[in-house]
Amino acid sequence: MSAIAPEHGSPPKRRQVLLAVGGGIAAYKLCTVASTLAQQGQSVRSLLTRAAEAFIPPLTLATLCRQPAYTDQDFWQPQRGRPLHIELGEWADLMVLAPLTANTLGKLVHGLADNLLTNTVLASTCPLLVAPAMNTDMWEQPPVQSNWRQLCQLPRIHTVGPGAGRLACDRVGTGRMAEPAALLAAIDNLLITGGQRDLAGKQVLISGGSTREHWDSVRFLGNPATGKMGVALALAARYRGAKVTLIHGPMAPADLDPLDQVQTQGVVSAAEMETALLAQLPQADWVVMAAAIADFKPRDFFPGKRPKAHLPPALPLAAVTDIAAQLSQRKTPRQKLIGFAAQVGDILPPARAKLHRKGLDAIVANPVDQPQGGFGSDLNQGAILIGDRPPIPLPLGSKLALAHHLYDALLAVG
């Protein structure tokens, strides 16, 4: 079978997202979220509490969403048709409540509804993504923490944040609302899964990015892998309910921002990657090896920068340990080991050979010689090979969509 030809498949279904904006300075972040979702082609509506109107004018969200923004003034007006909170609650495929204040948190936990936002929450059954934001002392109050724990136990509730950092009050601590990138990552995942947590109870260990094999302190052998596929795999598993650990090579800090509630560990060399993965292996149910790990390293290391005049005419190399094969030898029957194979030309024969040679349970073959996809791209494509079953084609799409396709395939075979 030749390389999978680029194909976009059918267009993604237009989904309906309701942004419920609470009263807090962090509300400004919803402008980026609203604009991005609308540009993606999603249908976005918004509603604001009375306090939220002090931070964002409804006209701003209405303009960004290309649809009306609703307020409590609309809620209390006589209705010509169905009540507004009922119509909005039934309309939404996903509801996003941000910033979630201590006041609204308490209302949600106790089933109270005295404004458009809280009434709409009670009138809806779709997944509800909440992003808390408040002063650190407020967040740490025992009643607030008790309410938070109770809210998180509700099946339809999904959370992102809060993070730590400098707050609007100049306090440094926990209570900072998630950034737009993390909110958008959560929204993307929940629109794909519909809020289903079919990986709950599993621990998923993922490797991502590249490794660097230094031959002096400033020069190294490497490859163009950015870690985007590893991040997508981690996000997909996290929002499907798994406990996730990502071991990654050097990456820009901003690329890791969306990884809320994911344990991350940075490494540089293949040896460091090997040590980290072997340490985490006993706890893992699934291990997904998406990192582009070096096959060879310089035989000798020179501390400092070797002068150009002293560079050798040839760089002696040594083989790097095959980490996937090591993991295969050490894993137990309950564990699954999934590899990735970046290939050119006819991608399936070498990928299938790698699947059997390394004792993998599954492998994802990616064509890296296509105009879209591969290293550094937000897109990917290829095929999934599981044992001796026929390949499962992966049409060109986002790396997040590919991650979910992979998990769907693994769950389907048990």
C-alpha positions in Angstrom: 0.0 0.0 0.0 1.4 3.4 -0.9 1.5 6.5 1.2 -1.9 7.8 2.2 -2.8 10.5 -0.2 -3.8 13.9 1.4 -7.5 14.1 1.9 -9.5 16.5 4.0 -12.5 14.2 4.4 -15.9 15.7 5.2 -15.9 19.2 6.8 -16.1 19.2 10.6 -19.6 19.6 11.9 -20.5 23.1 13.0 -21.0 23.0 16.7 -22.8 25.4 19.1 -20.9 26.9 21.9 -22.4 29.1 24.6 -19.9 31.4 26.4 -21.2 32.3 29.9 -19.2 35.2 31.2 -18.9 35.8 35.0 -17.9 39.0 36.7 -14.1 39.3 37.0 -11.2 41.1 35.3 -10.2 37.8 33.7 -13.4 38.1 31.5 -11.3 39.9 28.9 -9.7 36.6 27.9 -13.1 35.4 26.6 -12.7 38.0 23.8 -9.9 35.9 22.3 -11.8 32.7 22.8 -15.0 34.1 21.2 -13.1 35.5 18.2 -11.1 32.3 17.6 -14.2 30.0 17.8 -16.1 32.2 15.4 -13.2 32.2 12.9 -13.0 28.4 13.2 -16.6 28.3 11.9 -18.3 27.4 15.2 -21.7 28.9 16.1 -21.0 31.0 19.2 -23.5 32.7 21.5 -22.7 34.6 24.7 -24.4 35.7 27.9 -23.1 38.0 30.6 -23.9 38.4 34.3 -24.5 42.0 35.5 -21.1 42.1 37.0 -19.5 40.8 33.8 -20.9 43.8 31.9 -18.6 46.0 34.0 -15.6 44.3 32.4 -16.8 43.5 28.8 -19.5 45.4 27.0 -22.1 43.0 25.5 -21.5 44.7 22.1 -17.9 43.5 22.1 -18.9 39.8 22.5 -21.8 40.2 20.0 -19.4 41.6 17.4 -16.8 38.9 18.0 -19.4 36.1 18.0 -21.4 37.5 15.1 -24.5 36.8 17.2 -26.4 38.7 20.0 -24.9 38.7 23.5 -27.6 38.2 26.2 -27.7 39.9 29.6 -30.0 39.8 32.6 -32.0 42.6 31.1 -32.9 40.3 28.3 -33.8 37.5 30.8 -36.3 39.6 32.7 -38.1 40.9 29.6 -41.4 39.3 28.6 -40.8 36.5 26.2 -42.7 36.2 22.9 -41.6 32.6 22.4 -39.9 30.1 24.7 -38.1 31.4 27.8 -34.6 32.6 27.0 -32.7 30.3 29.5 -34.6 27.3 28.2 -33.8 28.1 24.5 -30.1 28.8 25.2 -29.7 25.7 27.4 -31.2 23.4 24.8 -29.3 25.1 21.9 -25.8 24.6 23.4 -23.6 21.6 22.5 -21.1 22.9 25.0 -21.3 25.6 27.7 -18.2 27.5 28.9 -18.4 29.4 32.2 -15.5 31.7 32.7 -14.4 33.3 34.9 -16.2 31.2 37.5 -16.4 33.4 40.6 -16.8 32.2 44.2 -20.4 33.5 44.2 -21.4 31.6 41.1 -19.5 28.5 42.3 -21.6 28.4 45.4 -24.8 28.8 43.4 -24.0 25.9 41.1 -23.2 23.5 43.9 -26.4 24.3 45.7 -28.7 24.4 42.6 -29.5 28.1 43.0 -30.6 30.2 40.0 -31.2 34.0 40.3 -29.9 35.3 37.0 -29.7 34.3 33.3 -26.4 32.5 33.7 -27.4 30.2 36.6 -30.9 29.5 35.1 -29.3 28.5 31.8 -26.9 26.1 33.5 -29.9 24.4 35.2 -31.8 24.3 32.0 -29.0 22.6 30.0 -27.6 19.1 30.0 -24.6 19.6 27.7 -21.0 19.4 29.0 -20.1 22.4 31.1 -16.5 23.7 31.1 -15.7 25.9 34.1 -12.6 28.1 34.6 -12.3 29.5 38.1 -10.7 32.9 38.8 -10.3 34.7 42.1 -7.9 36.1 44.6 -5.7 33.4 46.3 -7.1 34.0 49.8 -10.6 33.6 48.4 -9.7 30.5 46.5 -8.2 28.9 49.5 -11.1 29.5 51.9 -12.4 26.1 53.1 -16.0 26.8 52.0 -14.8 27.6 48.5 -12.6 24.5 48.3 -15.5 22.4 49.6 -17.8 23.8 46.9 -15.1 23.2 44.3 -14.7 19.6 45.2 -18.4 19.0 45.1 -18.7 20.7 41.7 -15.9 18.6 40.2 -17.8 15.4 41.2 -20.7 16.2 38.9 -20.5 14.1 35.7 -21.1 17.0 33.2 -18.5 19.3 34.8 -15.1 19.7 33.1 -12.5 22.0 34.6 -9.5 24.0 33.4 -7.3 25.9 35.9 -6.9 27.8 38.0 -3.2 28.4 37.5 -0.7 30.2 39.6 1.0 33.5 38.9 0.6 37.2 39.4 -3.1 38.2 39.9 -4.8 41.4 39.1 -4.6 42.3 42.8 -0.8 41.9 42.6 -0.9 38.9 44.8 1.2 36.0 43.5 -0.5 32.6 44.0 -3.2 30.3 42.8 -6.4 31.7 41.4 -5.3 32.9 37.9 -7.8 32.0 35.2 -6.6 29.7 32.5 -5.2 31.4 29.4 -7.1 31.4 26.1 -4.9 28.7 24.6 -5.8 26.3 27.5 -9.5 27.2 27.2 -9.5 26.7 23.5 -7.7 23.3 23.8 -10.4 22.2 26.3 -13.2 23.4 24.1 -11.7 21.6 21.0 -11.4 18.3 23.0 -14.9 18.5 24.5 -16.5 19.2 21.1 -14.8 16.1 19.8 -15.7 13.8 22.7 -19.0 15.3 23.8 -17.6 15.2 27.3 -17.2 11.4 27.3 -14.5 10.1 29.7 -13.9 6.7 28.2 -10.2 6.6 29.4 -11.1 7.2 33.1 -9.0 5.0 35.3 -6.2 4.7 32.8 -2.7 6.1 33.2 -1.3 7.2 29.8 2.5 7.8 29.4 3.5 9.8 26.3 6.8 10.8 24.8 7.0 13.8 22.5 9.3 16.2 20.8 12.9 15.6 19.7 16.1 14.7 21.6 19.4 16.5 21.2 22.7 14.6 21.3 25.5 17.1 22.1 29.0 16.7 20.9 30.1 19.9 22.7 28.2 22.3 24.9 26.6 24.3 22.1 26.4 21.8 19.1 24.2 18.8 18.8 22.6 16.3 16.5 18.9 16.7 16.4 15.7 16.7 14.2 12.8 19.1 13.5 10.2 17.5 15.8 8.4 20.2 17.8 6.4 18.1 20.2 3.0 19.2 18.9 1.9 15.6 18.4 2.9 14.7 21.9 0.9 17.7 23.3 -2.2 16.7 21.2 -1.9 13.1 22.5 -1.7 14.4 26.1 -4.6 16.7 25.7 -6.8 14.1 24.1 -6.1 11.5 26.8 -6.6 14.1 29.6 -10.0 15.2 28.4 -11.1 11.6 28.0 -10.5 11.1 31.7 -7.0 9.6 31.8 -4.2 10.5 34.2 -1.5 11.7 31.8 2.3 12.1 32.0 4.2 13.7 29.1 8.0 13.2 28.8 9.1 15.7 26.2 12.3 17.0 24.6 13.2 20.7 24.4 10.0 22.8 23.7 8.9 26.4 23.9 7.1 27.1 27.2 4.1 28.5 25.3 3.6 25.1 23.6 3.1 23.5 27.0 0.6 26.2 28.2 -2.5 24.2 27.2 -1.4 21.2 29.3 -3.7 21.8 32.3 -3.7 18.8 34.7 -1.0 17.0 32.8 2.2 16.0 34.5 5.2 17.0 32.3 8.9 16.3 32.5 11.4 17.9 30.2 14.5 16.0 29.0 17.2 16.7 26.4 19.1 13.5 25.4 17.9 10.1 24.5 19.5 8.8 27.6 17.5 11.1 29.7 14.3 10.2 27.8 15.1 6.5 28.5 15.6 7.0 32.2 12.4 9.0 32.5 10.2 6.6 30.6 11.6 3.5 32.4 10.8 5.2 35.7 7.2 5.9 34.7 6.6 2.6 33.0 5.3 0.5 36.0 2.4 2.9 36.6 1.3 3.2 32.9 -1.5 1.4 31.2 -0.8 2.8 27.8 2.6 4.1 26.6 2.5 6.2 23.4 5.9 6.9 21.9 5.5 10.0 19.7 9.0 11.4 20.4 11.5 11.6 17.6 14.4 10.0 19.5 17.9 10.0 18.0 19.3 6.7 16.6 22.9 7.8 17.0 24.9 10.2 19.2 28.4 11.5 19.0 30.8 9.0 20.6 32.7 11.7 22.4 31.6 14.8 24.3 33.8 18.0 24.5 32.9 20.3 27.4 32.7 23.9 26.3 32.8 25.0 22.6 35.3 23.2 20.5 37.2 25.7 18.2 36.4 25.3 14.5 40.0 24.7 13.7 40.0 21.7 16.0 36.9 20.1 14.6 37.5 16.5 13.4 37.1 15.7 9.7 34.6 13.0 10.6 32.4 12.8 13.7 32.6 9.4 15.3 29.1 8.1 16.3 27.7 5.6 18.7 24.3 3.8 18.6 21.6 5.0 20.9 19.6 2.5 22.9 16.3 1.4 21.3 14.0 2.7 24.0 10.8 1.3 22.4 12.3 -2.1 22.2 13.4 -1.9 25.9 9.9 -0.8 27.0 8.4 -3.7 25.0 10.6 -6.2 26.8 9.7 -4.8 30.2 6.0 -4.2 29.8 3.4 -6.5 31.3 0.5 -8.1 29.4 -1.9 -5.5 30.7 0.1 -2.7 29.2 -0.1 -1.4 25.6 2.8 0.1 23.8 2.1 2.3 20.8 4.8 3.7 18.5 5.0 6.3 15.8 6.9 5.9 12.5 7.8 8.9 10.4 8.2 7.6 6.9 8.6 8.7 3.3 7.3 7.0 0.1 5.4 3.8 0.8 4.9 4.2 4.6 3.1 1.0 5.5 5.7 -1.8 4.9 8.5 -0.2 7.0 6.0 0.7 9.7 4.6 -2.8 9.9 8.1 -4.2 10.1 8.9 -1.8 13.0 5.7 -2.9 14.7 6.8 -6.5 14.8 10.5 -5.9 15.2 10.0 -3.8 18.4 7.1 -5.8 19.8 4.6 -2.9 19.7 0.9 -3.3 20.1 0.1 -0.6 17.6 1.9 1.9 15.4 1.0 5.2 13.7 2.7 5.6 10.3 3.1 9.2 9.2 4.2 10.4 5.8 6.6 13.3 6.4 7.1 13.9 2.7 3.7 15.4 2.1 3.1 19.1 1.6 1.0 19.3 4.8 1.6 17.4 8.0 4.8 16.0 9.5 7.3 17.9 11.6 6.2 21.3 12.9 2.8 21.3 11.3 -0.5 21.6 13.1 -1.8 18.9 10.8 -1.1 15.2 10.4 -2.2 12.1 8.5 -1.2 8.5 7.9 -2.5 5.1 9.1 -2.9 3.1 12.3 -1.6 -0.5 12.3 -2.8 -2.7 15.2 -1.3 -6.2 15.1 -2.0 -7.9 11.8 -5.3 -6.1 11.2 -5.9 -4.0 8.1 -4.5 -0.4 8.3 -6.9 2.2 9.6 -6.5 5.3 7.3 -6.1 8.7 9.0 -7.2 11.5 6.7 -5.4 14.8 6.8 -6.6 16.8 9.8 -5.5 18.3 13.1 -3.0 16.5 15.3 -5.7 16.6 18.0 -8.1 14.8 15.7 -5.5 12.2 14.9 -4.9 11.6 18.6 -8.6 11.0 19.2 -8.7 8.6 16.2 -5.9 6.6 17.7 -7.6 6.3 21.1 -10.9 5.3 19.4 -9.0 2.6 17.5 -7.3 1.3 20.7 -10.5 1.2 22.6 -12.3 -0.6 19.8 -9.9 -3.6 19.9 -9.9 -3.7 23.7 
